[in-house]
């Protein structure tokens, strides 16, 4: 299962809040909710987050084979 644990560490390290993502960078609150609950995101959204945070995709997501996959 893909988890977004690295995302939370990345925004903390960069000093960006979820409020700033929503208000300044126009990331929807539903996207932030999807990140919180490890729900699927589009590659377009992942690309936007990488651009905003100036990071690599592995700074946002992680494949954890030990996590229970909620979509099956």
PyMOL Python script that loads the backbone (N, CA, C, O; Angstrom):
from pymol import cmd

cmd.read_pdbstr("""\
ATOM      1  N   UNK A   1       0.842  -1.184   0.000  1.00  0.00           N
ATOM      2  CA  UNK A   1       0.000   0.000   0.000  1.00  0.00           C
ATOM      3  C   UNK A   1       0.884   1.242   0.000  1.00  0.00           C
ATOM      4  O   UNK A   1       1.927   1.285   0.653  1.00  0.00           O
ATOM      5  N   UNK A   2       0.454   2.225  -0.727  1.00  0.00           N
ATOM      6  CA  UNK A   2       1.172   3.497  -0.732  1.00  0.00           C
ATOM      7  C   UNK A   2       0.719   4.317   0.461  1.00  0.00           C
ATOM      8  O   UNK A   2      -0.475   4.483   0.710  1.00  0.00           O
ATOM      9  N   UNK A   3       1.710   4.831   1.198  1.00  0.00           N
ATOM     10  CA  UNK A   3       1.431   5.689   2.355  1.00  0.00           C
ATOM     11  C   UNK A   3       2.149   7.025   2.141  1.00  0.00           C
ATOM     12  O   UNK A   3       3.158   7.101   1.440  1.00  0.00           O
ATOM     13  N   UNK A   4       1.619   8.047   2.744  1.00  0.00           N
ATOM     14  CA  UNK A   4       2.155   9.392   2.568  1.00  0.00           C
ATOM     15  C   UNK A   4       2.897   9.893   3.805  1.00  0.00           C
ATOM     16  O   UNK A   4       2.976  11.100   4.034  1.00  0.00           O
ATOM     17  N   UNK A   5       3.428   8.993   4.585  1.00  0.00           N
ATOM     18  CA  UNK A   5       4.202   9.358   5.771  1.00  0.00           C
ATOM     19  C   UNK A   5       5.343  10.322   5.438  1.00  0.00           C
ATOM     20  O   UNK A   5       5.547  11.288   6.173  1.00  0.00           O
ATOM     21  N   UNK A   6       6.095  10.092   4.351  1.00  0.00           N
ATOM     22  CA  UNK A   6       7.180  11.039   4.038  1.00  0.00           C
ATOM     23  C   UNK A   6       6.693  12.457   3.750  1.00  0.00           C
ATOM     24  O   UNK A   6       7.415  13.421   4.003  1.00  0.00           O
ATOM     25  N   UNK A   7       5.487  12.593   3.229  1.00  0.00           N
ATOM     26  CA  UNK A   7       4.927  13.917   2.934  1.00  0.00           C
ATOM     27  C   UNK A   7       4.883  14.780   4.179  1.00  0.00           C
ATOM     28  O   UNK A   7       5.280  15.945   4.143  1.00  0.00           O
ATOM     29  N   UNK A   8       4.406  14.223   5.275  1.00  0.00           N
ATOM     30  CA  UNK A   8       4.254  14.986   6.515  1.00  0.00           C
ATOM     31  C   UNK A   8       5.611  15.412   7.057  1.00  0.00           C
ATOM     32  O   UNK A   8       5.749  16.508   7.598  1.00  0.00           O
ATOM     33  N   UNK A   9       6.604  14.555   6.915  1.00  0.00           N
ATOM     34  CA  UNK A   9       7.961  14.903   7.349  1.00  0.00           C
ATOM     35  C   UNK A   9       8.532  15.999   6.446  1.00  0.00           C
ATOM     36  O   UNK A   9       9.218  16.903   6.923  1.00  0.00           O
ATOM     37  N   UNK A  10       8.252  15.920   5.150  1.00  0.00           N
ATOM     38  CA  UNK A  10       8.768  16.895   4.194  1.00  0.00           C
ATOM     39  C   UNK A  10       8.184  18.275   4.436  1.00  0.00           C
ATOM     40  O   UNK A  10       8.921  19.261   4.451  1.00  0.00           O
ATOM     41  N   UNK A  11       6.872  18.365   4.625  1.00  0.00           N
ATOM     42  CA  UNK A  11       6.299  19.707   4.836  1.00  0.00           C
ATOM     43  C   UNK A  11       6.768  20.296   6.171  1.00  0.00           C
ATOM     44  O   UNK A  11       6.947  21.508   6.286  1.00  0.00           O
ATOM     45  N   UNK A  12       6.963  19.446   7.167  1.00  0.00           N
ATOM     46  CA  UNK A  12       7.468  19.941   8.454  1.00  0.00           C
ATOM     47  C   UNK A  12       8.892  20.472   8.279  1.00  0.00           C
ATOM     48  O   UNK A  12       9.230  21.547   8.773  1.00  0.00           O
ATOM     49  N   UNK A  13       9.714  19.705   7.573  1.00  0.00           N
ATOM     50  CA  UNK A  13      11.102  20.097   7.338  1.00  0.00           C
ATOM     51  C   UNK A  13      11.193  21.396   6.543  1.00  0.00           C
ATOM     52  O   UNK A  13      12.083  22.212   6.784  1.00  0.00           O
ATOM     53  N   UNK A  14      10.277  21.589   5.597  1.00  0.00           N
ATOM     54  CA  UNK A  14      10.288  22.781   4.756  1.00  0.00           C
ATOM     55  C   UNK A  14       9.525  23.951   5.389  1.00  0.00           C
ATOM     56  O   UNK A  14       9.533  25.063   4.861  1.00  0.00           O
ATOM     57  N   UNK A  15       8.870  23.691   6.520  1.00  0.00           N
ATOM     58  CA  UNK A  15       8.156  24.756   7.209  1.00  0.00           C
ATOM     59  C   UNK A  15       6.891  25.206   6.503  1.00  0.00           C
ATOM     60  O   UNK A  15       6.501  26.370   6.594  1.00  0.00           O
ATOM     61  N   UNK A  16       6.248  24.278   5.795  1.00  0.00           N
ATOM     62  CA  UNK A  16       5.008  24.595   5.078  1.00  0.00           C
ATOM     63  C   UNK A  16       3.849  23.891   5.784  1.00  0.00           C
ATOM     64  O   UNK A  16       3.906  22.690   6.047  1.00  0.00           O
ATOM     65  N   UNK A  17       2.810  24.646   6.081  1.00  0.00           N
ATOM     66  CA  UNK A  17       1.647  24.069   6.754  1.00  0.00           C
ATOM     67  C   UNK A  17       0.617  23.613   5.727  1.00  0.00           C
ATOM     68  O   UNK A  17       0.673  23.999   4.560  1.00  0.00           O
ATOM     69  N   UNK A  18      -0.315  22.794   6.173  1.00  0.00           N
ATOM     70  CA  UNK A  18      -1.398  22.396   5.278  1.00  0.00           C
ATOM     71  C   UNK A  18      -2.262  23.614   4.935  1.00  0.00           C
ATOM     72  O   UNK A  18      -2.822  23.695   3.842  1.00  0.00           O
ATOM     73  N   UNK A  19      -2.363  24.547   5.866  1.00  0.00           N
ATOM     74  CA  UNK A  19      -3.101  25.785   5.594  1.00  0.00           C
ATOM     75  C   UNK A  19      -2.471  26.530   4.415  1.00  0.00           C
ATOM     76  O   UNK A  19      -3.180  27.002   3.526  1.00  0.00           O
ATOM     77  N   UNK A  20      -1.147  26.632   4.408  1.00  0.00           N
ATOM     78  CA  UNK A  20      -0.441  27.302   3.310  1.00  0.00           C
ATOM     79  C   UNK A  20      -0.641  26.548   2.003  1.00  0.00           C
ATOM     80  O   UNK A  20      -0.821  27.168   0.954  1.00  0.00           O
ATOM     81  N   UNK A  21      -0.613  25.222   2.051  1.00  0.00           N
ATOM     82  CA  UNK A  21      -0.842  24.433   0.838  1.00  0.00           C
ATOM     83  C   UNK A  21      -2.214  24.745   0.247  1.00  0.00           C
ATOM     84  O   UNK A  21      -2.367  24.860  -0.970  1.00  0.00           O
ATOM     85  N   UNK A  22      -3.200  24.881   1.115  1.00  0.00           N
ATOM     86  CA  UNK A  22      -4.569  25.133   0.659  1.00  0.00           C
ATOM     87  C   UNK A  22      -4.732  26.580   0.188  1.00  0.00           C
ATOM     88  O   UNK A  22      -5.246  26.820  -0.905  1.00  0.00           O
ATOM     89  N   UNK A  23      -4.305  27.529   0.992  1.00  0.00           N
ATOM     90  CA  UNK A  23      -4.546  28.953   0.694  1.00  0.00           C
ATOM     91  C   UNK A  23      -3.565  29.537  -0.323  1.00  0.00           C
ATOM     92  O   UNK A  23      -3.979  30.198  -1.275  1.00  0.00           O
ATOM     93  N   UNK A  24      -2.284  29.299  -0.127  1.00  0.00           N
ATOM     94  CA  UNK A  24      -1.276  29.920  -0.991  1.00  0.00           C
ATOM     95  C   UNK A  24      -1.058  29.145  -2.291  1.00  0.00           C
ATOM     96  O   UNK A  24      -0.908  29.734  -3.361  1.00  0.00           O
ATOM     97  N   UNK A  25      -1.044  27.805  -2.179  1.00  0.00           N
ATOM     98  CA  UNK A  25      -0.703  26.988  -3.344  1.00  0.00           C
ATOM     99  C   UNK A  25      -1.914  26.345  -4.009  1.00  0.00           C
ATOM    100  O   UNK A  25      -1.774  25.616  -4.992  1.00  0.00           O
ATOM    101  N   UNK A  26      -3.108  26.615  -3.470  1.00  0.00           N
ATOM    102  CA  UNK A  26      -4.372  26.158  -4.070  1.00  0.00           C
ATOM    103  C   UNK A  26      -4.498  24.638  -4.170  1.00  0.00           C
ATOM    104  O   UNK A  26      -5.114  24.121  -5.101  1.00  0.00           O
ATOM    105  N   UNK A  27      -3.908  23.923  -3.198  1.00  0.00           N
ATOM    106  CA  UNK A  27      -4.128  22.480  -3.082  1.00  0.00           C
ATOM    107  C   UNK A  27      -5.457  22.323  -2.352  1.00  0.00           C
ATOM    108  O   UNK A  27      -5.672  22.958  -1.319  1.00  0.00           O
ATOM    109  N   UNK A  28      -6.341  21.496  -2.867  1.00  0.00           N
ATOM    110  CA  UNK A  28      -7.673  21.388  -2.265  1.00  0.00           C
ATOM    111  C   UNK A  28      -7.608  20.715  -0.899  1.00  0.00           C
ATOM    112  O   UNK A  28      -6.728  19.899  -0.625  1.00  0.00           O
ATOM    113  N   UNK A  29      -8.557  21.079  -0.059  1.00  0.00           N
ATOM    114  CA  UNK A  29      -8.630  20.460   1.267  1.00  0.00           C
ATOM    115  C   UNK A  29      -8.939  18.971   1.142  1.00  0.00           C
ATOM    116  O   UNK A  29      -8.556  18.190   2.013  1.00  0.00           O
ATOM    117  N   UNK A  30      -9.624  18.568   0.079  1.00  0.00           N
ATOM    118  CA  UNK A  30      -9.894  17.139  -0.116  1.00  0.00           C
ATOM    119  C   UNK A  30      -8.600  16.389  -0.449  1.00  0.00           C
ATOM    120  O   UNK A  30      -8.458  15.222  -0.083  1.00  0.00           O
ATOM    121  N   UNK A  31      -7.664  17.035  -1.130  1.00  0.00           N
ATOM    122  CA  UNK A  31      -6.361  16.404  -1.397  1.00  0.00           C
ATOM    123  C   UNK A  31      -5.596  16.221  -0.095  1.00  0.00           C
ATOM    124  O   UNK A  31      -4.983  15.176   0.124  1.00  0.00           O
ATOM    125  N   UNK A  32      -5.626  17.214   0.759  1.00  0.00           N
ATOM    126  CA  UNK A  32      -4.962  17.100   2.064  1.00  0.00           C
ATOM    127  C   UNK A  32      -5.600  15.971   2.865  1.00  0.00           C
ATOM    128  O   UNK A  32      -4.899  15.213   3.535  1.00  0.00           O
ATOM    129  N   UNK A  33      -6.903  15.857   2.799  1.00  0.00           N
ATOM    130  CA  UNK A  33      -7.608  14.770   3.479  1.00  0.00           C
ATOM    131  C   UNK A  33      -7.200  13.413   2.908  1.00  0.00           C
ATOM    132  O   UNK A  33      -7.014  12.455   3.659  1.00  0.00           O
ATOM    133  N   UNK A  34      -7.062  13.327   1.596  1.00  0.00           N
ATOM    134  CA  UNK A  34      -6.642  12.075   0.951  1.00  0.00           C
ATOM    135  C   UNK A  34      -5.233  11.702   1.411  1.00  0.00           C
ATOM    136  O   UNK A  34      -4.944  10.527   1.634  1.00  0.00           O
ATOM    137  N   UNK A  35      -4.365  12.691   1.550  1.00  0.00           N
ATOM    138  CA  UNK A  35      -3.008  12.439   2.060  1.00  0.00           C
ATOM    139  C   UNK A  35      -3.062  11.922   3.497  1.00  0.00           C
ATOM    140  O   UNK A  35      -2.351  10.980   3.849  1.00  0.00           O
ATOM    141  N   UNK A  36      -3.903  12.536   4.321  1.00  0.00           N
ATOM    142  CA  UNK A  36      -4.022  12.117   5.728  1.00  0.00           C
ATOM    143  C   UNK A  36      -4.486  10.668   5.862  1.00  0.00           C
ATOM    144  O   UNK A  36      -4.074   9.958   6.779  1.00  0.00           O
ATOM    145  N   UNK A  37      -5.345  10.239   4.941  1.00  0.00           N
ATOM    146  CA  UNK A  37      -5.946   8.912   5.047  1.00  0.00           C
ATOM    147  C   UNK A  37      -5.363   7.903   4.056  1.00  0.00           C
ATOM    148  O   UNK A  37      -5.940   6.838   3.834  1.00  0.00           O
ATOM    149  N   UNK A  38      -4.220   8.244   3.464  1.00  0.00           N
ATOM    150  CA  UNK A  38      -3.519   7.345   2.533  1.00  0.00           C
ATOM    151  C   UNK A  38      -4.414   6.860   1.401  1.00  0.00           C
ATOM    152  O   UNK A  38      -4.387   5.686   1.031  1.00  0.00           O
ATOM    153  N   UNK A  39      -5.197   7.765   0.863  1.00  0.00           N
ATOM    154  CA  UNK A  39      -6.062   7.461  -0.278  1.00  0.00           C
ATOM    155  C   UNK A  39      -5.303   7.755  -1.568  1.00  0.00           C
ATOM    156  O   UNK A  39      -4.332   8.512  -1.550  1.00  0.00           O
ATOM    157  N   UNK A  40      -5.727   7.173  -2.680  1.00  0.00           N
ATOM    158  CA  UNK A  40      -5.018   7.395  -3.952  1.00  0.00           C
ATOM    159  C   UNK A  40      -5.024   8.857  -4.397  1.00  0.00           C
ATOM    160  O   UNK A  40      -5.994   9.587  -4.194  1.00  0.00           O
ATOM    161  N   UNK A  41      -3.904   9.261  -5.013  1.00  0.00           N
ATOM    162  CA  UNK A  41      -3.774  10.582  -5.616  1.00  0.00           C
ATOM    163  C   UNK A  41      -3.356  10.412  -7.066  1.00  0.00           C
ATOM    164  O   UNK A  41      -2.714   9.423  -7.419  1.00  0.00           O
ATOM    165  N   UNK A  42      -3.711  11.360  -7.894  1.00  0.00           N
ATOM    166  CA  UNK A  42      -3.302  11.298  -9.299  1.00  0.00           C
ATOM    167  C   UNK A  42      -1.826  11.684  -9.430  1.00  0.00           C
ATOM    168  O   UNK A  42      -1.247  12.323  -8.551  1.00  0.00           O
ATOM    169  N   UNK A  43      -1.248  11.280 -10.538  1.00  0.00           N
ATOM    170  CA  UNK A  43       0.140  11.657 -10.798  1.00  0.00           C
ATOM    171  C   UNK A  43       0.254  13.163 -11.030  1.00  0.00           C
ATOM    172  O   UNK A  43       1.303  13.750 -10.765  1.00  0.00           O
ATOM    173  N   UNK A  44      -0.791  13.780 -11.513  1.00  0.00           N
ATOM    174  CA  UNK A  44      -0.795  15.244 -11.687  1.00  0.00           C
ATOM    175  C   UNK A  44      -0.661  15.912 -10.316  1.00  0.00           C
ATOM    176  O   UNK A  44       0.117  16.853 -10.158  1.00  0.00           O
ATOM    177  N   UNK A  45      -1.413  15.431  -9.333  1.00  0.00           N
ATOM    178  CA  UNK A  45      -1.347  15.983  -7.983  1.00  0.00           C
ATOM    179  C   UNK A  45       0.030  15.746  -7.376  1.00  0.00           C
ATOM    180  O   UNK A  45       0.596  16.639  -6.745  1.00  0.00           O
ATOM    181  N   UNK A  46       0.565  14.552  -7.564  1.00  0.00           N
ATOM    182  CA  UNK A  46       1.909  14.253  -7.051  1.00  0.00           C
ATOM    183  C   UNK A  46       2.940  15.181  -7.693  1.00  0.00           C
ATOM    184  O   UNK A  46       3.846  15.670  -7.018  1.00  0.00           O
ATOM    185  N   UNK A  47       2.800  15.416  -8.984  1.00  0.00           N
ATOM    186  CA  UNK A  47       3.696  16.329  -9.687  1.00  0.00           C
ATOM    187  C   UNK A  47       3.589  17.747  -9.112  1.00  0.00           C
ATOM    188  O   UNK A  47       4.600  18.416  -8.899  1.00  0.00           O
ATOM    189  N   UNK A  48       2.362  18.192  -8.867  1.00  0.00           N
ATOM    190  CA  UNK A  48       2.157  19.527  -8.284  1.00  0.00           C
ATOM    191  C   UNK A  48       2.816  19.634  -6.912  1.00  0.00           C
ATOM    192  O   UNK A  48       3.466  20.635  -6.608  1.00  0.00           O
ATOM    193  N   UNK A  49       2.649  18.612  -6.089  1.00  0.00           N
ATOM    194  CA  UNK A  49       3.247  18.626  -4.753  1.00  0.00           C
ATOM    195  C   UNK A  49       4.767  18.643  -4.834  1.00  0.00           C
ATOM    196  O   UNK A  49       5.418  19.361  -4.075  1.00  0.00           O
ATOM    197  N   UNK A  50       5.338  17.861  -5.743  1.00  0.00           N
ATOM    198  CA  UNK A  50       6.793  17.855  -5.922  1.00  0.00           C
ATOM    199  C   UNK A  50       7.294  19.229  -6.347  1.00  0.00           C
ATOM    200  O   UNK A  50       8.332  19.689  -5.871  1.00  0.00           O
ATOM    201  N   UNK A  51       6.560  19.884  -7.240  1.00  0.00           N
ATOM    202  CA  UNK A  51       6.934  21.219  -7.702  1.00  0.00           C
ATOM    203  C   UNK A  51       6.845  22.237  -6.568  1.00  0.00           C
ATOM    204  O   UNK A  51       7.762  23.034  -6.370  1.00  0.00           O
ATOM    205  N   UNK A  52       5.753  22.209  -5.834  1.00  0.00           N
ATOM    206  CA  UNK A  52       5.541  23.152  -4.732  1.00  0.00           C
ATOM    207  C   UNK A  52       6.597  22.973  -3.651  1.00  0.00           C
ATOM    208  O   UNK A  52       7.160  23.948  -3.151  1.00  0.00           O
ATOM    209  N   UNK A  53       6.860  21.723  -3.296  1.00  0.00           N
ATOM    210  CA  UNK A  53       7.789  21.425  -2.203  1.00  0.00           C
ATOM    211  C   UNK A  53       9.242  21.314  -2.661  1.00  0.00           C
ATOM    212  O   UNK A  53      10.150  21.154  -1.846  1.00  0.00           O
ATOM    213  N   UNK A  54       9.449  21.404  -3.987  1.00  0.00           N
ATOM    214  CA  UNK A  54      10.790  21.266  -4.549  1.00  0.00           C
ATOM    215  C   UNK A  54      11.459  19.993  -4.010  1.00  0.00           C
ATOM    216  O   UNK A  54      12.533  20.031  -3.410  1.00  0.00           O
ATOM    217  N   UNK A  55      10.779  18.871  -4.250  1.00  0.00           N
ATOM    218  CA  UNK A  55      11.258  17.595  -3.729  1.00  0.00           C
ATOM    219  C   UNK A  55      11.036  16.485  -4.748  1.00  0.00           C
ATOM    220  O   UNK A  55      10.474  16.709  -5.820  1.00  0.00           O
ATOM    221  N   UNK A  56      11.479  15.309  -4.403  1.00  0.00           N
ATOM    222  CA  UNK A  56      11.283  14.128  -5.237  1.00  0.00           C
ATOM    223  C   UNK A  56      10.049  13.379  -4.760  1.00  0.00           C
ATOM    224  O   UNK A  56       9.582  13.580  -3.639  1.00  0.00           O
ATOM    225  N   UNK A  57       9.529  12.520  -5.615  1.00  0.00           N
ATOM    226  CA  UNK A  57       8.304  11.783  -5.276  1.00  0.00           C
ATOM    227  C   UNK A  57       8.502  10.932  -4.019  1.00  0.00           C
ATOM    228  O   UNK A  57       7.559  10.751  -3.249  1.00  0.00           O
ATOM    229  N   UNK A  58       9.697  10.415  -3.801  1.00  0.00           N
ATOM    230  CA  UNK A  58       9.940   9.598  -2.601  1.00  0.00           C
ATOM    231  C   UNK A  58       9.921  10.438  -1.322  1.00  0.00           C
ATOM    232  O   UNK A  58       9.900   9.890  -0.220  1.00  0.00           O
ATOM    233  N   UNK A  59       9.928  11.761  -1.467  1.00  0.00           N
ATOM    234  CA  UNK A  59       9.762  12.641  -0.308  1.00  0.00           C
ATOM    235  C   UNK A  59       8.283  12.834   0.036  1.00  0.00           C
ATOM    236  O   UNK A  59       7.946  13.477   1.030  1.00  0.00           O
ATOM    237  N   UNK A  60       7.407  12.270  -0.798  1.00  0.00           N
ATOM    238  CA  UNK A  60       5.966  12.395  -0.597  1.00  0.00           C
ATOM    239  C   UNK A  60       5.313  11.056  -0.279  1.00  0.00           C
ATOM    240  O   UNK A  60       4.422  10.980   0.567  1.00  0.00           O
ATOM    241  N   UNK A  61       5.755  10.006  -0.956  1.00  0.00           N
ATOM    242  CA  UNK A  61       5.099   8.715  -0.748  1.00  0.00           C
ATOM    243  C   UNK A  61       6.092   7.583  -0.561  1.00  0.00           C
ATOM    244  O   UNK A  61       7.278   7.694  -0.872  1.00  0.00           O
ATOM    245  N   UNK A  62       5.555   6.488  -0.040  1.00  0.00           N
ATOM    246  CA  UNK A  62       6.349   5.300   0.232  1.00  0.00           C
ATOM    247  C   UNK A  62       5.466   4.087  -0.004  1.00  0.00           C
ATOM    248  O   UNK A  62       4.306   4.067   0.409  1.00  0.00           O
ATOM    249  N   UNK A  63       6.013   3.077  -0.667  1.00  0.00           N
ATOM    250  CA  UNK A  63       5.283   1.822  -0.800  1.00  0.00           C
ATOM    251  C   UNK A  63       5.635   0.970   0.395  1.00  0.00           C
ATOM    252  O   UNK A  63       6.799   0.626   0.603  1.00  0.00           O
ATOM    253  N   UNK A  64       4.629   0.629   1.183  1.00  0.00           N
ATOM    254  CA  UNK A  64       4.807  -0.194   2.375  1.00  0.00           C
ATOM    255  C   UNK A  64       4.081  -1.502   2.167  1.00  0.00           C
ATOM    256  O   UNK A  64       2.859  -1.569   2.303  1.00  0.00           O
ATOM    257  N   UNK A  65       4.825  -2.542   1.838  1.00  0.00           N
ATOM    258  CA  UNK A  65       4.187  -3.830   1.546  1.00  0.00           C
ATOM    259  C   UNK A  65       3.562  -4.476   2.774  1.00  0.00           C
ATOM    260  O   UNK A  65       2.768  -5.407   2.646  1.00  0.00           O
ATOM    261  N   UNK A  66       3.906  -3.997   3.952  1.00  0.00           N
ATOM    262  CA  UNK A  66       3.345  -4.561   5.178  1.00  0.00           C
ATOM    263  C   UNK A  66       2.039  -3.895   5.593  1.00  0.00           C
ATOM    264  O   UNK A  66       1.327  -4.404   6.458  1.00  0.00           O
ATOM    265  N   UNK A  67       1.726  -2.766   4.983  1.00  0.00           N
ATOM    266  CA  UNK A  67       0.457  -2.088   5.307  1.00  0.00           C
ATOM    267  C   UNK A  67      -0.692  -2.789   4.610  1.00  0.00           C
ATOM    268  O   UNK A  67      -0.544  -3.324   3.511  1.00  0.00           O
ATOM    269  N   UNK A  68      -1.822  -2.774   5.259  1.00  0.00           N
ATOM    270  CA  UNK A  68      -3.010  -3.387   4.668  1.00  0.00           C
ATOM    271  C   UNK A  68      -3.531  -2.516   3.538  1.00  0.00           C
ATOM    272  O   UNK A  68      -3.758  -1.320   3.722  1.00  0.00           O
ATOM    273  N   UNK A  69      -3.716  -3.103   2.392  1.00  0.00           N
ATOM    274  CA  UNK A  69      -4.233  -2.368   1.241  1.00  0.00           C
ATOM    275  C   UNK A  69      -5.743  -2.238   1.367  1.00  0.00           C
ATOM    276  O   UNK A  69      -6.468  -3.232   1.353  1.00  0.00           O
ATOM    277  N   UNK A  70      -6.205  -1.002   1.490  1.00  0.00           N
ATOM    278  CA  UNK A  70      -7.615  -0.741   1.743  1.00  0.00           C
ATOM    279  C   UNK A  70      -8.466  -0.831   0.495  1.00  0.00           C
ATOM    280  O   UNK A  70      -9.693  -0.846   0.593  1.00  0.00           O
ATOM    281  N   UNK A  71      -7.852  -0.890  -0.680  1.00  0.00           N
ATOM    282  CA  UNK A  71      -8.643  -0.889  -1.904  1.00  0.00           C
ATOM    283  C   UNK A  71      -9.007  -2.289  -2.385  1.00  0.00           C
ATOM    284  O   UNK A  71      -9.827  -2.426  -3.292  1.00  0.00           O
ATOM    285  N   UNK A  72      -8.432  -3.308  -1.814  1.00  0.00           N
ATOM    286  CA  UNK A  72      -8.750  -4.673  -2.251  1.00  0.00           C
ATOM    287  C   UNK A  72      -9.945  -5.240  -1.549  1.00  0.00           C
ATOM    288  O   UNK A  72     -10.333  -6.379  -1.812  1.00  0.00           O
TER     289      UNK A  72
END
""", "prot")
cmd.dss("prot")
cmd.show_as("cartoon", "prot")
cmd.util.cbc("prot")
cmd.orient("prot")
